[in-house]
Amino acid sequence: MGFLLFVIILIALFMSGLPVAFALGITGLFLMQILWGGSVNFGIVAQRLLYGANNFVILAIPFFLLAGKLMNTGGITRRIFKFAEMLVGHLPGGLGQVNVVASMIFSGMSGLAAADTAGLGLVEIKAMRDAGYDDDFSCAITGASSTIGPIIPPSVPLVIYGILSTTSIGRLLIGGIIPGIVVGISLMLMVAFYARRKNCPRRRKATLSELRQAFKEAIGPILTPVILIGGILSGIFTPTEAAAIAVVYALVLGCIVYREISLSDLWRILKETARETATITFIISCALFYGWVLIRSRTPIALLEFFTGVSTSPLAILMMLNIFLLVIGCFMETIAAISTLVPILTPLILKVGIDPVHFGLVMVLNLMIGLLTPPFGINLFILNKISGVPTLRVARACLPFFIPLIGALVLITVFPQIVTFLPNLVFGR
């Protein structure tokens, strides 16, 4: 009964256009009223909401958001793209390969797929148009490669997943390195296949001096993921401290080294970061309250009984969850989906023996694929805005790139060691 009510109320509120945080909070209040026999203890509600926001790890979110915005503004995207072009521009697919490699480098700074699409995408699509690539291919590979952003650390969705599931943020971030590389290689193979069929242009192989010059110009941005990942791996700082260091480093690069961030730019970036941080923190608080009420209503137990009634195999359950999450990703924004589903699914995956770090990466990759699917794929709308290509045309162009993305997802699902190897090596089992 509680589960059906939760589904009906939550779907109705989402369809009404109510913000995610309010939808989660109101659903929690309705269920709480039913559980408590018609009365609501608002003291407990306030306590649970405050508990959700009172978490040191949440500090990583505004810092990673701020670092990504500073990197996008400080001329760093151009330097990354130029270096990637010198590195792989001569391979089959030319700038398509550059697009993927640049996204892999940039993903070590932004932590958000939308930031990759909006910032790096502007540079990539313009360069590909100037080189004679058609708009469909340019938009498709830009959108597909942006899915790597929240997989390779840092990753805002993984931080939110870690908070809601009480999973180690450090293990989640380090666990994303190899899967991110797997996704990148899958896309590069697809670009090479596509390029041979379409006879896409490619540049000559860069000379050693050209490669050295491009590397020299991009060394600052390239060092960002090295510093962050190296610091976390070595235990010098925590993931939250790494986020703060990323901000300081981005400020030094943008304001002092490259001098491309003005005071007005900085003020605008700080306001945008504060607004987005407030929104995300409120969503997390309401999601934790809503999760607490769900546990009291025994909803996760009902879900557990349903899934284990079908199969008790961790792999079979993961495959069922993959299908479920791929569908959810078509209709829900990433943070909304994570906030809604993690409190329900965490007891299930723990009960059947699925590593929460492994599931975190599987879940985020599923939802990243959803960013390229109508009707609510946010990256489709961003690509439409920066390229002028109609959204439905962009969606059709992205279809072939679902093959490498889903192929990488299946690989990561079937072989959890792809995710867990590095965290187990660094932090122990």
PECOR-V619748 format. One record per pair of residues at least 12 apart in sequence whose ideal C-beta (glycine too) atoms are under 6 Angstrom apart, sorted by sequence separation. I is the first residue (numbers start at 0). J is the second residue. D is the distance in Angstrom with one decimal. If there is no record, write none. Layout:
i: {I,I}
j: {J,J}
d: {D,D}
This chain:
i: {84,87,102,124,83,105,157,227,379,379,9,83,124,8,83,101,123,227,152,8,80,120,154,373,79,152,151,79,98,150,79,371,150,151,116,150,115,336,94,147,94,112,115,219,333,112,147,316,94,112,147,368,111,112,328,70,313,328,109,313,313,325,329,106,302,306,324,328,67,76,80,98,102,106,144,67,76,98,110,143,329,103,107,110,111,299,303,364,77,95,99,102,106,110,302,330,76,98,63,67,71,299,303,293,361,286,290,282,357,360,354,357,169,357,354,172,356,131,169,130,168,103,99,99,99,63,96,63,96,60,95,317,60,92,59,92,91,92,91,91,56,93,92,93,93,93,56,89,89,88,89,108,107,107,85,163,85,85,85,82,81,82,82,78,79,78,79,78,75,156,160,164,159,163,59,63,66,70,73,59,62,66,69,73,58,62,65,156,160,164,174,178,56,59,66,74,62,69,73,74,171,175,73,170,174,73,72,171,166,164,72,232,160,68,157,65,156,64,61,64,149,189,61,186,185,60,146,185,185,182,181,52,142,51,52,51,145,178,48,51,142,178,48,142,177,178,47,47,138,174,176,138,173,174,173,138,170,173,134,112,138,142,170,139,143,112,138,139,20,24,27,31,34,135,139,20,23,27,30,34,116,124,19,23,113,117,121,20,27,116,120,23,30,5,1,2,1,2,19}
j: {97,100,115,137,97,119,171,241,393,394,26,100,141,26,101,119,141,245,172,29,101,141,175,394,101,175,175,104,123,175,105,397,178,179,145,179,145,366,126,179,127,145,148,252,366,146,182,351,130,148,183,404,148,149,365,108,351,366,148,352,353,365,369,147,343,347,365,369,109,118,122,140,144,148,186,110,119,141,153,186,372,147,151,154,155,343,347,408,122,140,144,147,151,155,347,375,122,144,110,114,118,346,350,342,412,338,342,338,415,418,415,418,231,419,419,238,422,200,238,200,238,183,183,186,187,153,187,155,190,155,190,412,158,190,158,191,191,194,194,195,162,199,199,200,201,202,168,201,202,202,204,223,223,224,205,286,209,210,213,213,213,214,217,216,217,217,220,220,220,333,337,341,337,341,238,242,245,249,252,239,242,246,249,253,239,243,246,337,341,345,356,360,239,242,249,257,246,253,257,259,356,360,259,356,360,260,260,359,355,355,264,425,359,268,363,272,363,272,272,275,363,403,276,403,403,279,367,406,407,407,407,280,371,283,284,284,378,411,284,287,378,417,288,382,417,418,288,291,382,418,421,386,421,422,422,388,422,425,388,367,393,397,426,396,400,370,396,397,281,285,288,292,295,396,400,282,285,289,292,296,378,386,282,286,377,381,385,285,292,381,385,289,296,298,296,298,298,301,335}
d: {4.7,5.2,5.6,5.0,4.6,5.2,4.5,4.8,5.3,5.5,4.8,4.2,5.8,4.9,4.0,6.0,5.1,5.8,3.7,5.4,4.9,4.7,6.0,5.2,5.2,5.4,5.6,5.2,5.0,4.8,5.6,4.7,5.5,3.4,4.3,4.0,4.1,5.5,5.9,5.3,4.8,4.6,4.2,4.9,4.7,5.8,5.3,5.5,5.7,4.4,5.7,5.3,5.8,5.6,5.8,4.6,5.2,4.7,5.7,5.3,4.9,5.5,5.5,4.9,6.0,6.0,3.7,1.9,3.5,5.2,4.9,4.9,3.8,4.3,5.9,5.8,4.9,5.9,4.1,5.8,4.4,5.6,5.7,4.9,5.5,5.6,5.0,5.3,5.8,4.9,4.6,5.2,4.3,4.6,5.8,5.7,5.2,5.3,4.5,4.6,3.6,4.0,5.5,5.6,5.6,3.6,2.6,5.2,4.3,4.8,6.0,4.7,5.8,5.8,5.8,5.6,5.9,5.5,5.3,5.8,4.5,4.7,5.6,4.8,5.2,4.8,5.7,5.5,5.5,5.9,4.0,5.3,5.8,3.8,5.1,5.4,4.3,3.6,4.5,5.8,5.6,6.0,5.6,5.7,3.2,6.0,5.7,5.8,5.9,4.3,4.1,4.9,6.0,2.6,4.1,6.0,5.5,4.8,4.1,4.4,5.2,6.0,3.8,5.1,5.8,4.3,5.4,5.9,4.5,5.5,5.5,5.2,5.4,4.1,5.7,4.8,3.9,5.4,5.8,4.4,3.3,4.9,3.7,2.9,5.1,5.1,5.1,6.0,5.9,4.6,4.9,5.3,5.8,4.2,4.8,5.3,5.1,5.2,5.6,4.2,5.7,5.9,5.0,4.9,5.7,5.1,5.5,5.2,4.5,5.5,5.4,5.5,4.7,4.6,5.9,4.5,4.9,5.0,5.8,5.7,5.6,4.3,4.0,5.2,3.7,5.7,3.9,5.7,4.4,4.6,5.1,5.5,5.2,5.5,4.7,3.4,5.9,5.1,4.7,3.6,4.9,5.8,5.4,5.4,5.3,5.8,4.2,5.5,4.8,4.6,5.8,5.4,5.0,4.8,5.0,5.4,4.0,5.7,5.0,5.8,4.8,5.4,5.8,4.0,3.8,5.6,5.7,4.7,4.5,4.1,5.1,5.1,5.8,3.8,5.6,4.5,4.2,4.0,5.0,5.9,5.0,5.2,5.4,5.4,5.9,5.3,5.4,4.4,4.4,4.6,5.5,4.4,5.5,6.0,3.7,4.8,5.5,4.9,4.2}
